[in-house]
Amino acid sequence: MNEQMILETTPLNAVDRCDRCGAQAYVRAVLLSGGELLFCGHHAKEYAANLKPIVAHIQDETEKLVDTPAN
């Protein structure tokens, strides 16, 4: 398994922080150059258009931000 596949299947967690502001990251952008950038939901939306030409893959876990009712 190559590094790309490992990154795509590794869930983001509370240790992963936004590269722009330091908040918890919910989006991982794997760059065509091989690096990666992590973003909170706010900054992922802000930079989405600029990232499109330079990313190979975006792992979006912003669905974790939606409140779910407690049972």
N, CA and C atoms as an extended XYZ file, in Angstrom:
213
Properties=species:S:1:pos:R:3:atomname:S:1:resname:S:1:resid:I:1 pbc="F F F"
N         0.860       -1.179        0.000 N   MET     1
C         0.000        0.000        0.000 CA  MET     1
C         0.900        1.234        0.000 C   MET     1
N         0.611        2.174       -0.891 N   ASN     2
C         1.445        3.362       -0.948 CA  ASN     2
C         0.971        4.427        0.024 C   ASN     2
N         1.794        5.458        0.188 N   GLU     3
C         1.493        6.521        1.154 CA  GLU     3
C         0.174        7.212        0.826 C   GLU     3
N        -0.123        7.412       -0.452 N   GLN     4
C        -1.368        8.060       -0.872 CA  GLN     4
C        -2.578        7.295       -0.346 C   GLN     4
N        -2.576        5.989       -0.467 N   MET     5
C        -3.700        5.181       -0.015 CA  MET     5
C        -3.851        5.252        1.504 C   MET     5
N        -2.751        5.280        2.225 N   ILE     6
C        -2.807        5.367        3.684 CA  ILE     6
C        -3.429        6.688        4.101 C   ILE     6
N        -3.024        7.793        3.463 N   LEU     7
C        -3.579        9.100        3.796 CA  LEU     7
C        -5.077        9.141        3.537 C   LEU     7
N        -5.530        8.549        2.441 N   GLU     8
C        -6.937        8.598        2.094 CA  GLU     8
C        -7.802        7.835        3.078 C   GLU     8
N        -7.272        6.836        3.725 N   THR     9
C        -8.075        6.025        4.624 CA  THR     9
C        -7.883        6.378        6.095 C   THR     9
N        -6.983        7.268        6.418 N   THR    10
C        -6.751        7.647        7.804 CA  THR    10
C        -7.705        8.775        8.192 C   THR    10
N        -8.630        8.522        9.113 N   PRO    11
C        -9.560        9.581        9.515 CA  PRO    11
C        -8.832       10.716       10.237 C   PRO    11
N        -9.334       11.914       10.073 N   LEU    12
C        -8.805       13.053       10.812 CA  LEU    12
C        -9.334       12.981       12.244 C   LEU    12
N        -8.548       13.479       13.182 N   ASN    13
C        -8.977       13.463       14.583 CA  ASN    13
C        -8.601       14.775       15.259 C   ASN    13
N        -8.808       14.879       16.547 N   ALA    14
C        -8.591       16.124       17.290 CA  ALA    14
C        -7.133       16.581       17.291 C   ALA    14
N        -6.212       15.707       17.002 N   VAL    15
C        -4.792       16.068       16.951 CA  VAL    15
C        -4.471       16.821       15.660 C   VAL    15
N        -5.241       16.576       14.597 N   ASP    16
C        -5.022       17.234       13.312 CA  ASP    16
C        -5.545       18.667       13.391 C   ASP    16
N        -4.668       19.629       13.070 N   ARG    17
C        -5.014       21.040       13.234 CA  ARG    17
C        -4.943       21.775       11.903 C   ARG    17
N        -5.780       22.777       11.740 N   CYS    18
C        -5.820       23.606       10.539 CA  CYS    18
C        -4.485       24.325       10.372 C   CYS    18
N        -3.913       24.242        9.172 N   ASP    19
C        -2.644       24.913        8.897 CA  ASP    19
C        -2.785       26.433        8.874 C   ASP    19
N        -3.987       26.929        8.767 N   ARG    20
C        -4.196       28.380        8.705 CA  ARG    20
C        -4.434       28.988       10.083 C   ARG    20
N        -5.296       28.349       10.908 N   CYS    21
C        -5.676       28.989       12.177 CA  CYS    21
C        -5.447       28.124       13.418 C   CYS    21
N        -5.158       26.847       13.246 N   GLY    22
C        -4.912       25.975       14.393 CA  GLY    22
C        -6.143       25.287       14.962 C   GLY    22
N        -7.324       25.553       14.402 N   ALA    23
C        -8.536       24.859       14.855 CA  ALA    23
C        -8.475       23.399       14.404 C   ALA    23
N        -9.386       22.585       14.918 N   GLN    24
C        -9.412       21.178       14.511 CA  GLN    24
C        -9.657       21.075       13.011 C   GLN    24
N        -8.859       20.246       12.346 N   ALA    25
C        -8.969       20.062       10.898 CA  ALA    25
C       -10.042       19.031       10.562 C   ALA    25
N       -10.835       19.349        9.559 N   TYR    26
C       -11.848       18.437        9.045 CA  TYR    26
C       -11.664       18.155        7.561 C   TYR    26
N       -10.660       18.791        6.944 N   VAL    27
C       -10.392       18.606        5.519 CA  VAL    27
C        -8.888       18.434        5.317 C   VAL    27
N        -8.534       17.387        4.571 N   ARG    28
C        -7.140       17.150        4.186 CA  ARG    28
C        -7.052       17.304        2.674 C   ARG    28
N        -6.162       18.180        2.214 N   ALA    29
C        -5.925       18.362        0.782 CA  ALA    29
C        -4.565       17.761        0.455 C   ALA    29
N        -4.564       16.682       -0.314 N   VAL    30
C        -3.320       16.036       -0.733 CA  VAL    30
C        -2.906       16.693       -2.047 C   VAL    30
N        -1.744       17.323       -2.041 N   LEU    31
C        -1.283       18.101       -3.181 CA  LEU    31
C        -0.679       17.221       -4.264 C   LEU    31
N        -0.742       17.687       -5.494 N   LEU    32
C        -0.123       16.982       -6.615 CA  LEU    32
C         1.374       16.835       -6.401 C   LEU    32
N         1.975       17.772       -5.690 N   SER    33
C         3.414       17.736       -5.414 CA  SER    33
C         3.789       16.719       -4.343 C   SER    33
N         2.770       16.133       -3.681 N   GLY    34
C         3.020       15.098       -2.688 CA  GLY    34
C         2.815       15.526       -1.252 C   GLY    34
N         2.733       16.803       -0.983 N   GLY    35
C         2.494       17.277        0.383 CA  GLY    35
C         1.014       17.252        0.714 C   GLY    35
N         0.680       17.785        1.867 N   GLU    36
C        -0.714       17.879        2.264 CA  GLU    36
C        -0.944       19.134        3.072 C   GLU    36
N        -2.167       19.624        3.035 N   LEU    37
C        -2.593       20.758        3.835 CA  LEU    37
C        -3.830       20.333        4.606 C   LEU    37
N        -3.936       20.797        5.842 N   LEU    38
C        -5.099       20.506        6.677 CA  LEU    38
C        -5.853       21.802        6.927 C   LEU    38
N        -7.183       21.735        6.872 N   PHE    39
C        -8.000       22.923        7.068 CA  PHE    39
C        -9.195       22.636        7.960 C   PHE    39
N        -9.606       23.652        8.731 N   CYS    40
C       -10.883       23.597        9.429 CA  CYS    40
C       -11.964       23.777        8.360 C   CYS    40
N       -13.205       23.588        8.702 N   GLY    41
C       -14.282       23.733        7.734 CA  GLY    41
C       -14.332       25.125        7.118 C   GLY    41
N       -14.142       26.147        7.937 N   HIS    42
C       -14.188       27.533        7.465 CA  HIS    42
C       -13.117       27.802        6.410 C   HIS    42
N       -11.880       27.458        6.709 N   HIS    43
C       -10.792       27.744        5.769 CA  HIS    43
C       -10.817       26.822        4.550 C   HIS    43
N       -11.355       25.627        4.683 N   ALA    44
C       -11.501       24.751        3.523 CA  ALA    44
C       -12.438       25.397        2.504 C   ALA    44
N       -13.539       25.979        2.983 N   LYS    45
C       -14.468       26.666        2.085 CA  LYS    45
C       -13.819       27.902        1.480 C   LYS    45
N       -13.090       28.646        2.299 N   GLU    46
C       -12.463       29.892        1.832 CA  GLU    46
C       -11.453       29.640        0.709 C   GLU    46
N       -10.685       28.548        0.804 N   TYR    47
C        -9.618       28.292       -0.160 CA  TYR    47
C        -9.960       27.232       -1.210 C   TYR    47
N       -11.185       26.734       -1.212 N   ALA    48
C       -11.564       25.633       -2.113 CA  ALA    48
C       -11.261       25.930       -3.582 C   ALA    48
N       -11.629       27.087       -4.062 N   ALA    49
C       -11.422       27.414       -5.483 CA  ALA    49
C        -9.935       27.469       -5.832 C   ALA    49
N        -9.119       27.998       -4.941 N   ASN    50
C        -7.678       28.102       -5.202 CA  ASN    50
C        -6.978       26.753       -5.111 C   ASN    50
N        -7.539       25.825       -4.355 N   LEU    51
C        -6.915       24.510       -4.181 CA  LEU    51
C        -7.160       23.571       -5.354 C   LEU    51
N        -8.295       23.710       -6.021 N   LYS    52
C        -8.683       22.766       -7.082 CA  LYS    52
C        -7.572       22.467       -8.087 C   LYS    52
N        -6.836       23.457       -8.587 N   PRO    53
C        -5.816       23.148       -9.599 CA  PRO    53
C        -4.571       22.429       -9.059 C   PRO    53
N        -4.381       22.433       -7.738 N   ILE    54
C        -3.129       21.887       -7.202 CA  ILE    54
C        -3.295       20.640       -6.338 C   ILE    54
N        -4.540       20.148       -6.189 N   VAL    55
C        -4.757       18.982       -5.330 CA  VAL    55
C        -4.998       17.711       -6.138 C   VAL    55
N        -4.504       16.608       -5.582 N   ALA    56
C        -4.746       15.288       -6.164 CA  ALA    56
C        -6.001       14.673       -5.542 C   ALA    56
N        -6.246       14.991       -4.270 N   HIS    57
C        -7.369       14.389       -3.542 CA  HIS    57
C        -7.738       15.287       -2.368 C   HIS    57
N        -9.034       15.387       -2.089 N   ILE    58
C        -9.509       16.102       -0.902 CA  ILE    58
C       -10.306       15.130       -0.043 C   ILE    58
N        -9.897       15.006        1.202 N   GLN    59
C       -10.605       14.182        2.184 CA  GLN    59
C       -11.436       15.137        3.024 C   GLN    59
N       -12.738       15.129        2.837 N   ASP    60
C       -13.645       16.058        3.499 CA  ASP    60
C       -14.440       15.323        4.569 C   ASP    60
N       -14.214       15.685        5.813 N   GLU    61
C       -14.932       15.077        6.938 CA  GLU    61
C       -15.780       16.115        7.668 C   GLU    61
N       -16.206       17.160        6.949 N   THR    62
C       -17.001       18.212        7.583 CA  THR    62
C       -18.365       17.723        8.049 C   THR    62
N       -18.784       16.529        7.590 N   GLU    63
C       -20.063       15.990        8.082 CA  GLU    63
C       -20.015       15.738        9.587 C   GLU    63
N       -18.821       15.635       10.145 N   LYS    64
C       -18.669       15.455       11.597 CA  LYS    64
C       -19.126       16.701       12.365 C   LYS    64
N       -19.239       17.823       11.679 N   LEU    65
C       -19.633       19.072       12.325 CA  LEU    65
C       -21.141       19.179       12.527 C   LEU    65
N       -21.920       18.340       11.875 N   VAL    66
C       -23.378       18.378       11.985 CA  VAL    66
C       -23.801       17.773       13.309 C   VAL    66
N       -24.638       18.509       14.037 N   ASP    67
C       -25.147       17.986       15.302 CA  ASP    67
C       -26.049       16.790       15.056 C   ASP    67
N       -25.876       15.764       15.874 N   THR    68
C       -26.765       14.613       15.813 CA  THR    68
C       -27.505       14.517       17.148 C   THR    68
N       -28.788       14.202       17.112 N   PRO    69
C       -29.549       14.140       18.371 CA  PRO    69
C       -29.072       12.986       19.248 C   PRO    69
N       -29.040       13.226       20.546 N   ALA    70
C       -28.666       12.170       21.500 CA  ALA    70
C       -29.838       11.238       21.690 C   ALA    70
N       -29.545        9.965       21.833 N   ASN    71
C       -30.616        8.971       22.033 CA  ASN    71
C       -30.910        8.787       23.488 C   ASN    71
